[in-house]
Amino acid sequence: MRCPRVCFCALVSTLLVFVFSATAQGQLIDPLDAYPPRWSLDENDCDARITEQGHANDAGAEGGRCETVTMLMSHGTKAVLVYPIEPVRPIDALTATISVKGLSRGIRIGFRVRFPYLIDPQTKRPAALLVYGSSYDHIGEFQRLGVSDIDRDLKLKRVALRNQFGARADVSSPYVDAVVMNAYGGPGNHTLRLDLLKIEAMVPLIDDLAAAHASGKNADALAGTTMRDPNSYDSRRQTFESLPELAKPIGTAFPVGRVTRILQHNGEPLAWVRSLGFDSVWMSQPPNASILSEAIAARMKIYAPAPSSPDESLAPLLEPVAGWIVGVNRPMDSTNVADHEDDARRLRNLPVRWRRPLVGCPVESFREYASMLDAVVLDAPPRVRNLSSAAIKAIRGGQSVRMSGKPMAVGISGMANHIASLQTDAIAARIGTPPREGFLWHGMWRQVADALGDAPDAILIRSTTPLSGGTPLQQNRAMSLSFVNRFSAALEQWVSGATVQPEGELIRDSESGLPIYFAHRVSSGPTTLLIMTTAMGRGDAAIAGDGKSISIRLPPADEGKLIWRLTHFSAERVTPQTDLNGTTVSIVSPDVVEVIAISDAISEAGKIATAAQRFARQAAMDRWQLASEAINRSELSWNQAVAARVVTRSAPLDLIQVARSSLENAEQLVRSGQAESSLRMSRRADAWCAKSDWMLQDALLEGVHTSAQSAMSSTESNTGRFVSSPPVIVGDFETQVAWSPLLKTPVNQLSTYAPSVVNQLGLRSRWGANRIAGGDFERGQSLTGGDALEREGWTLGRRHSKWAEANASLIHRGAFSGHGALRLRVTPRGSDPLPGGYEGTCLMVRSPAVRLQEEGVVRIDAVVRTLGFANPHQGLLIYDSVGTQEMGVLVSDQPQWTPVTLFRQLGPDTTLHVMMEVIGGGEAIVDDIQVRTWETTANPAAMLRPLDPTLP
């Protein structure tokens, strides 16, 4: 019995040592053999820059492949490469080793130690010290370098910090946040090979902080690694007025000199998010120790709501927090100004170490919110509303003026319409089609390029579902965001802080006179960028030039300057054409987004090419993969549509075949590393595929309205602009093909398209009777009085009554059918025009409730006319309580009767309302509102027909 007792005691002793040991060891092993590269250039005094970075095979490397870094340097002493890690304690047992191969002696490895409470006034970040270990001296061979025993050197350098920043400088709670390497090897190009990084005895700082918080002791005292000076500065015993200047909160919400790329966070690993090209994340919850530590290791910034009560144990980890978000749970509109003022005042009074710039997303009352915020996010209108680039630019320009020049980020949806996605998933689950695998990303790219044309400080990609879900759809979204981020990063140094032309320029087709592109003019120093986006877009879809060439006429000031085309992540010289009418630049086969650089400085070509070359390889791989998947989906969807007989034309096999041929050439170029050429071929394949999808969308929505309605509608409505079908909105054509019999069946007729199983079983499908009361508006005098309409449940709401007069009334002349129609009118009280968007919504109408007990499909029809809506993002917004405003159809500038049709998938026990909003100043007339459900009923007669049509 003694042996088991001894073994049990030994086991308990081992566990106790593991649990209570102050130096419980953690380990990190990175072979440095896979994308993305881990090392990045930090500080230097030799004008160093990375010219090439990747991975290569080397026989002498530890694992076969190793990371390679090529840098161009001039005279100096340091060019520090960093490998970020999670914050760990700076103890003697902490060691790091790495295999290095180079052609210069003196390369040294070390640790970077940060002091979170001591802000360097030059870098605006916590002060840092570099503690080095061994140095490289075996030229041309792999040598193992290491660093350890840093506590003694750290104490000496801490004294130097106090000499530099003053005796009261707070040097408490230091932590190691990176392995560093001084790679300086003299003037010229130098290539390093780095392999097999090992870090031992990593004790996370968050463990000590949590233990200190639980015990009420100082973290340094608990760890026993820091001798704190009793006379040193302690912010917990000081008021804000008594703080030294370097301890006050400093910095801006968005870094100067770049366009910060922010992703709305949904639990994705931050290191992976950074590999997609993002700099920061936008969070919906206050940060905890885990996410702060992860952000430090991934070199990511965080925008998040502030905690209601600051936790002292988190203070050393707050360095990644770039700003506190105001208004997470309440919209920043005119009704919540007072509440947001209280929140902003509370955040201004946080402890000094917690103070950060305040960021918010106002939707109206911009001047009031500008006074309480340090930076703003202006969200772009939903793509489903089909606003032009010129309209969006005008809206954003007016908002920026009222924000008094505050730093601005532009919010853009990085996914398909969220409500439409939920509807489409419900439809697919009900009819049995597979889940969608693709994202129509060209509309998002177009919006990002339009945003860059306004020189923002940041771009926030909105997302409500995680990118790291592992599904084909999320992978497709991640690749598209990676490509768009590379596009933004290549241009950011010419966009950030640039001067913007307020109006922009509309480029028209020389033959038809129709607008085909919109050009933003952005000037920075000697260089002017023309960022041009296609005008042929609707929703998430966009086509590139439609096979046409575009000509840009240059102003006299730009004549004689050098011109480059930057479309393929390179600087391609373009020769302008000069005649008696002036100088023009022609672009053959334009992309969805085209960028032209104009400068009188010859050196700009090298700068542009160098900036683009850093991102060209990954951009080429992303674009090729996106085009390949899109072509496969387009061909499959066309085959299904033709086989199901839901389209009246044949598949555009010539477009698809040309796209495949171009893609095959692009694949060979991608594999051979010719990024510029592969991008050119992938772009062509992508353009043909986008054209094919555009034609398929037109074919699937053709004939939705009756012939009587279509005769009175505009050409735009025939192309599906005023038909809202969830699968079409999100680009799920496979589901739309299976769902098309509903769309193709006219009201009051039986389904005759694509016979289904229920038809073969003796059942018939059709749209049922109208289930809404009073939608023909045939009685009563006023919607607001005690008439029949109000008793039937129609309700009216008004906003901004101080500066706009809004009324709804029934008219008895000029109706679409019958003797009555509903007129909605908004008139400004002053001489200033009303704004557009949510800010300009003044009148709202809600229909009576339609209650549905069983799940099914609903069709909502209306006929409308609009007059007088002259400003951008104005008109009549028609939607329903299930699809909400996010799926609403905006009708503006339609003086003739125009049919509007909404299709929705509803769950059981659903209450539905038809909603209408008048945005801006103008008049809308609405008639013949109908709500019908798709019904399947028994067929009393057998569905048989003679095989010979001559027989009776």
N, C-alpha and C positions, 0 to 999 in steps of 0.2 A: 504493500500500500504506500510505501514511502516514495517510490519512483513517480507515480502519478501526482502526488502532492508536490514534489520538487518541480516537476514539469509545469504544473499549474502556477506555482509561485514565480517561476522564471517567465512564464507567459505574461502574468500580470505585471511583473517588473518591467518587461519590455514595453508593454502598452503604456505604462505610466511614464516611462522615459520618452516615448514618442509623443504623448499628449502634452506633457508639461515641459518638455525641453524648450529653452528659449531660443535655440538655434536649429529648430526643425528645418531640415534642408529640402528645398525644392530645386528642380533641375529643368533646364531648357536645352534641347538639342535641335539645331536647325542645319540640315545638310546644304542649304543654300543652292538647291539644284532645280527650282521650279519657279514659274511665274506666280506672283509679281516679284520684281526685285525688292530686296529688303532694305538695302542701304541707300541713304540719301545724303546730299551735300547740305551741311549746316553752315557754320561760320567759316570764314576764310579771310586772309589779308593779301591774296595774290590774284584777285579777279578770276577765281577758278569757276569753271562751269563744266557740267557733265555733258560730253558730246555723244556718248554711246553707252548703253547699259543693257545687259542681257545675261544669257547663260551660254556656256561653251563646254565642250568636252576637253578634258586635259588628263593625260595619262598619269601625271603625278598627283592629281587631286585625290582626296580621301575617298570620295564616292563616285568618281568618274566625271560628273558634271559639277560646275562651280559657277558662282556669280562673277561676272566681269564688269568692271567700271573703268571707263576711259574719261580722263579729265584733261582739259586744257588750262594751264596755269602760267602765270608770269612770275616776277620776282616777289618773294615773300617768305613767310615762315610756317604758315599753317593752311591746311585745307581739310577740314574735319568732316569725316563721314560718320553718320549716326545710325544705330540700329535700335529703335525704341523698344522698351520692355515695360511691363507693368511696374508701378512704384514698389521698390524693395528697400529694406533697411541697409544702410551703408556700414556693414560689419566686416571684420577682417576675414571671416570665412567666405565671404562672397568672392567668387573667382570667375573669370571668363577667359576662354582660350579659343583661338581661331588659327586656321592655316592660311598663310598669305604668300603670294608669289608676285614679285615685281622686278623692276630694273633700277631701283633706287634704294639706297640705305636710309635708315632713320625713321622708317614707318613705325608708328607706335600705337599700341592698343591701350585703352583706358576705360574709365567710367565717367559719366556725367552726373554730378550731384547737384540737385536743385534745392533752394531754400524758399519754400512757398510763401513766407511772410516778408520777403525782402524783394521789392520790385526794382529791377534795373531801369533807370529813367531813359536809357537809350533804346533798349529792346522792348520796353513795356511788358516784360515777362518776368517771372521769378528769376532771381540771380542764379547763375550756375557756375560750378567749378569743374574743371577737368582734372582727374587724377589718373596718371599714366602708369603703365607697367613696362614690359620688355619692348625692345625695338628690333627691327628687321635688319639683318646684315648678310644673308645668304642670297646674293643677287641671282635671279634667274631660276631659283629653286623654291619649292614650298617649304616654309618654315613655320613652326608652331609658336605663336606669340601668346602671352598670358598676362593677366593683371590680378593681383590679390593684395591682402594686407593694406587696405587703404585708410584705416582709421588714423594712423599717425600722420600721414600726409594731409588728411582732411582737417585735423586739428590745427596744423600750421597754416593751411590756407584759409581757415575760418578767421584766424587772427588778421590775415591780410584783407579779408572782406570787411572787418570792422574798421581797419585803417582806411579803407576806401569809402565806406558808406557812413562811418561814424561809430562811436563806441556804443550807441544805443540801438544799433541795427539788430533786428530780430533774426537770429540765425537758428532758431529752434526748428524741430521736426524736419530735418533734411531727409531726402530720399534719392535713390539712384533711379533714373528714368531711362537710361540709354547706355549701351556700349558704344564707345567712340573709337575712331581711328584717325590719327593725323597722317593723311596720305600725301603730304607735300613732298615732292621729289625734284623740285627745281623747275625752271621755265620750260614750257613745251608740253607736248602730249604725253601722258603717262597712263598706262593700263595696269590695273590691279586685278588679280584673281583671288577670290575669297571663298573659302570652303570650310565646312563643318565647324560651326560656332557652337560652343558648349558653355553654359553658365551653371555654376553650382552654388548651393546654399542660398537660394532665393527665398527670403523671408518677407512675404507681402506686408506692406505698410498697413494695409487695412486691418490685418489681424491685431496689430499693436494698438491701433486707434480704437478698435472695438473693445479690446480689453481695458484700455485706459478709460474709456467712457463708462464702462460698467463698474469699474472700481473707484472712479472719481479722481484718479491720479493723472499726472501729466504723462503723456506717451513717452517722452524721452526718459523720464525717471523710471518708468516701468521697464523700458528696454535696457536701460543701463548703459547706453552707448554715447550719451551726450552729457557733458558737464555744463549745465546752464548757468550763465552769469546772473547772480541775483540783481545786479544793477542794470541788466540789459532791458531794452524796451519791451514792454508787454502791452499789447493793444487792449487787453481786457481790463486794464486799469486806467485807460485814457479815454477822454472824450474826443469827438471828431475834430473840434476846434484845436485841440492840443497835439494832433498828429503831426509828425514830420511830413514834409511834402512827398517824400518817396513812398510813404505808407498809404497815401490817399488813393482811392480807386481811380485808375487812369485807363486810357485806351478808348477805342471805339467799338461799336457793335460789329462792324465789318472792316476787315483790314484794308488799309489804303494801298492802292496800286495793283489791285487784282479784283476779279469777279468771283466772289466766294460761291461755291456750289454746295447747296444744302439739300439733304434728303429728309423728308418726314419719316421718322424712325418707327419701325414696327417690329423691333426685336432682332433685326439683322446683326450679325457680327460686325463690329466696327472696322476691323482690319479688312474684311471683305468689301465693305462699303467703300473704303478708301481705294481699293483696287479698281473700283468702277469709276474713279475720278472725282469723288466727292471730298469736300474739305470738312464738312460739318453735318450734324444731324439736328433735327427739330423734334423735340420730345413733347409728349402730352402729360407726363408725370414728372415731379421733381426728381433730380438725379440722386442715386444712392452711391455708396462707396464702390460697388462693383462696376457700374457703368463709368464712373469717373476714372477708376483705375484702368479700365479698358480703353478709355479715350486717350489717356496719357500714353499708353503703349502704342496705340494706333495713330498718334499724332492728329487726332480729330478734335474739333471744337464742338461745343454743345450749346444749343439754345433750348431752354426748358423753363417751366414755371418754377418760381421760387418756393421753397417749403414754407409752411405757415409759421413754423418755429425752427430757426436754424440749429442744426446739430453741430456742436463744437468739434466733435471728432472728425467731421468731414472737412473742416477748414483747410488742412494741408493739401487736400486733393482738388481744390476748386479751380486750379489753373486752367483746365479746359473749358470752363464755363465762359462763353463769350457774351452772353446776354440773358436777362430774365424776360420771359414772355408774359405780357400783360393781356388778360382777356381770353383765357383758354376756354372757360366754361360759358362765357356770355359774349355774344357778338358785339363788336365795336360799332354800334349804331347810335342814333340820336337818343334812344330811350335809356341807354346805359352809361351815359357820359359821367354822371355823378359817381356811380359805383366804381368805374375804372379810375376816376380821380383818387378815390380812397385807396384803391389797390396800389396805384403809383406812389402815393404819399407813403404808404407802409414800406414799399420796397426802397424808397429813398432813405428811409430811416433804419435800414438793416445795419447790423454791425459792420464795421469798416471792411473786414476781410470778405464779407459777403456781397458788397456792393458791386453791381455790374450795370452796364447800359440796359435800358428798358426798350423792348421791341414789341410792337403790336401790329394787328392787321385791321385797320379801320376800313369800313365799307361806306361810311358817310360821316358828316361832321368833321371833316379833315382838319380844319383849323383848330378845333377844340382838342383833338387828339394830338396834333402836332406839338401843342404846348406841354403835354405830359410825357411824351415819348422821346427817346434818343434816336430811334430808327424805326422805319415802317416797312411793312410788306404789303404791296398792292397786287392783289390777285387778278390775273387775266380773266376775262369773261369765259364761261364754259364754251368749249369748241362746238357743241351741238347747236349754238345759236348762229353760227356761220357769219360772224362779223369779219369784215375785211381788215387787212393790216393797217390801212389808213385810218379806219374808225378806231381801232385799238390804240393807235399812236395818239390820236386826238384825245381820247378819254384819259390815257395815262399822263399826257402832258398837262391837262387841266388839274388832275389830282396832285401832281408833283408841285405845281405852282402853289396850291393851297396848303401843301405840307411844308412850306417855307424852307425848301432846300434841305430837308432832313435826309440822311443816308437812306437809300431806297433799295429794297429787294423786290423782285417780281415773282409772284407765286404762279406756278404753272402745273397743271395736272399731269402727272407722269404715268397715267394709266387710262384705260377706257372709262367712259362714263360709269360712275359707281352704281347708281340705281339701275341703269340699263344692263350692267353686268349681272346684278342680282336677278333681274327679270329674265335675262337670257339663260342663266344657269337654271332657273325654275322651268323655263320652257324646254330646255334640253333634257332635264330630268323627267319631264312629263311625257315627251314624245320619243325619248330614247336615243337622241343623237349624242355623239361623244362630246366631252368637254372641249372648249375652244383651246387652241394652242398658239394663237398669234395675236399680235397687237399692232394696229395700224399706227405706227409711230411717226409718220411724216407730219401729221398735224401738230404733234408736240414739238418736233424739230422746228417747224415753221414758227411756232409761238416763241420758242427760245431765241431764234434769230431775230424776231421782231423785238424781243426784250433787249437783246444786245444793241439794237439800233437806238435804244434810249439810254445807253451807257449806265446800266444799273450797278450798284455796289455788290449785289448778290442775286442769285437765282435760287428760289426755293421750289423743289420738286415735290408736289403734293402726292401722297400715296396713302391709301387706307388698308392695303393688304401687303404682307411682307414680300420682298423680292427674293428671299432665300427659301421659298417654299419647296423648291425642287421640281415643280411641275414644268412642262414645256412652256406654258404661258408665262410663268415668272422668269424663266431663263430667257425667253424672248424679250421681255421687258427689260431685264438687266442688261442685255447686249445693246438694246437701243439706247438706254441711258448712258452706257459706257461710251458709245459713239458720239452722242450729243455732248457729253462732258468733254471729250477730247476736242471737239469742234470749238467749244467755248474756251477751253484752256489755251488753245493755239492763238486766240485773238485777244485774250484778256488784257495784255499789256498795252494794246492800242485802243481798247474800249474803256478801260477804267479811267475815270476822270476826264474823259474826252468831251469836246464840245459837240453838241448835237444840233442838227438842223431841225427845227420844230415841225415842219410840214412833211418833209419827205417828197418823193417824186413817184408818180404813177407812170409806168412804162406800158405803152399800148402796142398792139400788133399793127404793123404797117399796112396790112391788107384789110383786115376787118375793123380796125379801130377799137377793138375790145381790150380792156386792161388784162395784161398777162403777168406782170410783175410789179412789185412795189419796192422802191429803193430808199433805204435809210442812209443818210450821210453823216459819218462820224469822223471828226478831225482830232488828231492828237499829234502835236509837234509838227514836223514836216510832212506827216502822212495823213491821208484821208482814206477811210474805208467806205466803200459802197456795199452795204449789206442788203441783198435783194432777195425777196421771198416771193414765191409764186402766188398769183392771185386766183389760181384755179384750185381751190380747196373747199371742202365742205366737211364739217365735223372733223373726225380724225384722219380723213383721207385727203390726199393732195397729189396732183400730177405735175410733172416737171416739164413745163413749156409746151407739152403736147406736140413735140416734134418741130417746133418753131425755133428760130434764132431770135435773139433780142438785141436791140441796138440802144445804147445809152449815149445820149448827147451830153458832152462835157461843157461846163461853163468856160468862158474865156480864161479865167484864172487858172484852170487846170490844163490848158493847151500847152504842149511842149514838155510836159512832165512824163516821168517813167510810169508805166502801168504794168501791174502783175495780176494774174488770176490765181486765187488761193483755194480753189474748189477741191483740189486733190491733195490737200495738206502739203503743198509745195508752192513755190513762187514761179509761175509760168509767165514769161514775158509776153505781153500783148502789144501788138502794133496798132495804134489808132488810125482811122481813116479821116482825111481832111478834104473838104470840098468847099464850095461857095457858101453852103449853109452852116458850116462849122465843123467841129471835130466830133466823131462818134467812135464808140467802141462796140464791136460786135462779139457776141458770145454764142457759139454754136453748141447746140444740144445742151441747154442749161439744165442744172440740177434743181431740185426743189428749193435749195438755198444756194445762192451764188455770192461770192465775196470778191471784190475788186479793190486792190490797193493802188493808190495814186500818190506819188511822192517825187520831189525834185532832188532827193538825197539818194545817191547810188548805193550807199551802205545799207539802206533799208531792206533791199532784197536779201542780203545775207542774214539780217536779223529775223526777217519773216520766215525764211527757209529754215533757219535753226530752230525757231520756236515751233514750227509745224512738224519738223522732223522728229521731235521728241515723242509725238503722239501718232505719227503716221502708221507705224507698224500695227499697233493695236486697233486703230481705226479701220485699217484695211481688213483685218481679220473679222471685226465686228460687222462691217458692211457686207462683206461676202457671205457670212453666215446668215445674216438677216435676209438678204436677197434670195439665197438658196431656199430657205424655209418658206418665204413668201411665194415663190414660184410654184413650189409643190402644193401649197394650199390653194392657190388660184386655179391651177389645172384641175385639181380634184373637185373644187366647187363648181367649175364650169361643166365638167363631165356629169356631175350629179344633177345640175339644173337642166341640162339638155335631156338627160335620160328620164327625168321626172316630168318633162314637158311643161315646166313652169315658166320658161322663157320662149320667146317667139323667134329668136335668132340663133345661129350656130355659134359655137365657141370660137374665139379669135385665136385659132391655132398658130397663125403666122406670128402674132405677138409673143406667144408663149415660146415658140420655137426659137425666135431671135433672142429672147431673154435667156433661154437655156444655153444657146451657143456662146453668148457673151459671158455667161457665168462660168462656163468651162474654161474659157481663156483666163478669166480672173482667178480661178483656182490654181492654175499653173503659176501665175505670177505671184500669188500669195505664198505658195510653197517655196518659190525661189527668192522670196524676200524683197521683191520689187513693189513696194507699197504704193508708190505714186501710180504706176501703170495698172496695178490691180484695182485700185480705187476707181480709176477711170472706167474699167470694164464692168465692175460691180455696179457702179452708178448707172450705166446704161441698162444693164439687166434689170435693176430695180425700177427704172423709169418705165420700161415696157410692162413689167408686172403691175405697177400701180395703175397704168392705163387699162390693163385687162380687168383689174378689180373695179375700176371706175365704171366700165361698161357693164359689168355684172350687176353692180348696184342699181344702175339705171334699168336694166332688164327686169330685175326682181321687183322693182316698185312700179313698173309700167302697168297702167290700166287699173290702179287701185281705185281711182275715182270713176264715177259713172261718166258716160259720154256727155250728158247734159251739164254736169259740173265742170268737166274739163274744157268744154267749149267756152266757158266764161272765165277760166282761170288763166294765169300767166304761164309763160313758158317755163319759168323756174319751178312752179308747182308740179308740172308734168315730170320733171326730173327727180321728184321725190323730196323737194326741199320742205314741203309742208306735210309730209307723211312721217310719223314717228313710229318706227318698228324697232324694238330693242335689239334683236340680232343684227340688224343693219347698222345701228348706231355703234355697236362694239366691233363690227366687222366679222361676225360669226356667220359667214354665208352658208355654211353647211347646215346649221340650224334653220336659217331663213329659208333655204330650199325646202326643207321638210315642213315648214310652217306656212309656206306660200299659199296653199289652198284657201286658208282663211283670208289672206289679203286679196286674192284674186276673185273671190266670190262676192259679187255685188250684193248690196242690201236688197232684200225681198226676192232673192233667187237662190236656187239650190246649188250646192257645190258641184262643179263639173270638171274640176282640174284634178289630175293625178288620183284616180280612184283609190281609196284606202281600204283597209280591212273592214271597217264598219260599213262601208258602202256595199261590199261584197256579201256582208251578212244580212242585207236587207234593211239597212238604216240609211237615213239621209241627214246631212249636216247643212245648216244654214244659220244666218243671223236672225235672232229672234226679234220680238216686237220692241219698240222704243220704250225704255223704262224710266225716262225722266219726265217730270211734269213741267209743263209751261215752257218747253224749249222752243216752241214756235212763236212765242211772244204775241199772241193774237188778242190779248185783252188787257184792260187796265190802262191807266194814264201815267203813273209814276212808280218806279221801283221802290221808292222810299216811303210811299204812302201806304195806307191800310187797304190795299187792293188785293186782288186774287193772287198776284205773283208773290207778294210778301207772305200771304197765308200759305202758299205752297212751299215755302222754305227758302226762297232766294234771299240772300243777304248781301249787304253792301258795306265796304270799309273804305275809309279815307285816311291819307297821310299828308303832312305838310300843308295843312289848310291855311297857314299864314301866308304862304307865297304861291299857292296854286288853288284854283277853283275847280272842283271835280264834281261831276253829276252824271247820273245814269237815268235815262228816260226811255219810254216806249214811243216809237214813231209809227205812223200809219201810212206813210208814203215812201216809196223806194225800197220796199222789202224784197228779199230774194224770192220768197214764196208766201202766199197768203196776204194778209193785210197788216201785219205788224212785224217789227224788228226792234232790237235793243240797241240804243245809241249810248256809247260811253265817250265822254268828252272831258278833257283836262285843259285848262287855260291858265297861263301864268298871270298873276296879278300885277307884276311889274314889267319893266322893259327887258330884263335879263331872261335869256332862254333857260328852260329847265334842263337839268343834267340827265344823263342816261343811266342805265343800270339800276341797281337796287336803290341808289340815292334818288333817282328820279321816279320811283314808283309812287303814284299818288292815289290811284283808284283801284279797288279790288272788288270782284264779284264772285260769289260762291253759289253754286246751284244747290237744289235740294239733294238730300242723301239718297243714294241708290244702294240698297242693302242686298248683298249676295250671300246666300247660305253655302253654296258649293263652290269649290274652286273651278276656275275656267278662264276663258279669254273674253275680254271686253273690247268693243270697238266704239270709239267716241268720234262723232262727226260734228262739224260746224262749218258754216259758210260766213266769211268775214270780208269787210272792206276797211281799209285804213287810209286816212288823209292827214296831211300836215305834220307828220313826224320827220323833222328835218335833221336832227342831230344824231350822232352815233349812239348805238345801243338803245334805241327808242322804238316803240311800236306797241302792239298788243301781244302779250305773252299768254298763250293758252296751254294749260297743263291740267293735271288731275291730282287728287290727293294721294294717289299711290305712287305715281312717277315723280311728283313734286316739281318744283321749279327747275331742278337739275336736268329734267328731261323735257322741259317746256319748249314749245315751238314759238319762235318770235316772228310775227308778221308785221312788216313795215313797208311803206311805199307800195301798197297794193290797192290802187283806186278801183279796180274791177273786183267783182265777187270772186273770192278765192276759197276753194275747199281745203279744210284742215282735217286730218284724220289721225287719231292716236290709237294704237293697239297696245293692250296691257294684259299681262298674265296676273290673275288675282288668286289669292289663297282663299280658304274657306272662311265664312263669317267675316266678310270684308264690307266696309262702308266706303262708298266712292262718292266724291264730289268733283264736278267739273269746275275748274278755277280759271279766272281771267284777270289779268293785271294790265293796266294802262301805264306804260313807262314813258315819261316825258310828256311834252305838250302836243296834243293832236286829238283826232277823233277816230273812233272805230265803231263800225256797225256790225252787229252779230245777229245771225238768224239761223233757224233750223238746227238747233243743238239736239243731238240724239245720242243715246247710250244703248247699245245692244250687246247681248251675250251670244256666244257661239253655242248653238244647240244641236244635239243629235237626237232625232226622233225616229220612231218606227215607220217603216215604209209599207203601207197596206198593199201596194202592188209589187209583184216580183220585178226585180231589175233585170229583165231579159230583153235582148234585141236580136233580130234575125241576122244570121251570118251573111245572107245575100241581101243587099239593100233593095233589090227589085221585088222581094217578097213582101206581103202585107204584114 
